[in-house]
Amino acid sequence: MNQDKEDQLVMCGRVVAYVTENGDGIAVSEVADEQAKGVVTLYNKVSGARGGTAKRTKKLTEAAITAKKQLLELLPALLGPLGRVATRLKDDDLRASVTLSNKQLRKLRPLAFIGVVGAVLGSAARTDVGPELAKQGLTPKALQPLGKALDDFRTAQPATRKSIDERVLSGAALEDLLDELLDELRDLDEDMKAFKLIDRPIYDGYVQMRKIISSGGGGGSTSTTKPM
């Protein structure tokens, strides 16, 4: 959602907190009480939909970061021995492909990183290279943690992008829910007008909560949607 929508949602949260805290006072109006409870329910629905996708994205991103960290830690254990094998085999192409610094690896974008690590593991599986690595103790079994880390990163990285894309698409649905919430809030505005006569402090407090504080740069600004 854009910043204006975010500011509106924050305002709705303040209203929900206010009507919940002053529920007993608002309950003297059966209509206002029912409308206020409806606003609370819809607000919780909007907040839940918004937060769920963000949490899924964060979890997947953390998985990708963890997998890459493990790859960067384990990869030198293979690159060094592969360099030695390249020297013994007098294989200049192999030597060039495994002469990678940790700094170079960190700078690679995810898909390029996956490709480079995959190529290194492919070289390790070559029929002429595998036996040489085994002489250094790097058997296929010993290399399994590295292969698993690559699989984990390959799985988590596309999943993260997919979740972010879903988050973008869900933004439209969230905005529709927010518009519905604002419509319900406007109906509550009408019901709260009665509190000018019933309980003026509750009415005045409600009007304060309906102020939208803009956070879009500078010192911010405040506008009020005020029940007349």
C-alpha positions, -999 to 999 in steps of 0.1 A, spaced: 0 0 0 11 36 -6 20 59 23 -14 76 24 -31 42 28 -6 33 55 -14 65 74 -51 58 71 -46 23 85 -26 37 114 -55 61 121 -79 32 120 -58 14 146 -60 44 169 -98 45 165 -100 8 172 -79 12 204 -101 41 215 -135 25 210 -122 -7 226 -110 12 257 -142 32 259 -165 3 251 -186 7 282 -193 44 275 -201 38 239 -224 9 248 -251 34 260 -258 37 222 -267 2 210 -263 13 174 -229 29 179 -217 -1 200 -226 -25 173 -210 -4 146 -178 0 166 -175 -37 171 -179 -42 134 -151 -17 128 -128 -36 152 -135 -69 136 -128 -56 101 -96 -38 113 -83 -70 127 -90 -87 94 -70 -61 75 -41 -62 99 -40 -99 99 -39 -101 61 -12 -75 59 10 -90 86 7 -126 74 24 -120 41 51 -98 56 60 -126 81 61 -152 54 84 -130 33 107 -124 63 109 -161 71 118 -171 36 144 -142 33 160 -154 65 162 -190 51 180 -177 20 204 -156 41 212 -186 63 218 -209 34 241 -184 16 261 -179 48 266 -216 51 277 -219 14 302 -190 18 316 -208 49 319 -242 33 329 -234 -3 365 -226 5 369 -261 18 363 -273 -17 379 -245 -38 413 -249 -22 416 -287 -28 402 -282 -63 430 -258 -71 455 -284 -60 438 -310 -82 439 -286 -112 476 -282 -107 482 -320 -106 460 -325 -136 475 -295 -154 440 -283 -161 441 -246 -166 403 -243 -172 396 -260 -139 421 -238 -121 405 -207 -135 370 -218 -126 379 -223 -89 400 -192 -84 373 -173 -66 377 -151 -36 351 -148 -8 347 -111 -17 339 -120 -54 314 -146 -43 296 -122 -20 291 -97 -48 273 -122 -70 236 -118 -74 216 -148 -63 211 -165 -97 248 -160 -106 258 -173 -72 238 -204 -77 253 -209 -111 289 -205 -99 285 -228 -69 267 -254 -91 295 -253 -116 321 -259 -88 302 -289 -75 299 -301 -111 337 -299 -115 341 -319 -83 319 -346 -97 340 -351 -128 354 -386 -133 390 -374 -134 386 -350 -105 365 -370 -81 392 -396 -74 418 -369 -69 396 -351 -44 390 -384 -26 428 -386 -20 424 -354 0 395 -369 20 368 -351 0 346 -380 -8 311 -376 -22 298 -381 13 320 -354 27 307 -330 0 270 -336 9 267 -306 33 278 -283 5 253 -298 -19 225 -295 7 234 -259 14 231 -251 -23 198 -269 -26 185 -249 4 196 -216 -11 181 -226 -45 148 -234 -29 146 -204 -6 157 -178 -31 129 -182 -57 104 -187 -29 114 -154 -14 109 -136 -47 75 -154 -52 64 -143 -18 74 -107 -25 55 -108 -58 24 -122 -39 28 -94 -14 27 -68 -43 -4 -85 -57 -21 -87 -23 -16 -50 -19 -46 -44 -42 -68 -67 -21 -56 -50 11 -65 -16 -3 -100 -29 -11 -103 -42 25 -90 -8 38 -116 10 17 -143 -12 31 -130 -4 66 -130 33 60 -166 31 48 -176 13 80 -157 40 99 -177 68 82 -209 51 93 -195 50 129 -188 88 125 -225 93 120 -234 71 150 -209 89 172 -225 123 165 -251 115 192 -224 116 218 -223 154 215 -254 151 237 -248 118 254 -211 121 265 -191 150 250 -157 139 263 -161 105 245 -171 124 213 -142 148 215 -118 119 221 -132 101 191 -126 131 169 -90 133 180 -85 96 171 -99 103 136 -71 126 128 -48 113 100 -12 121 108 8 121 75 42 106 77 51 113 41 83 133 46 92 165 65 77 170 98 44 154 87 10 170 87 -23 164 103 -58 163 87 -90 154 104 -121 136 92 -144 150 117 -180 139 125 -201 170 122 
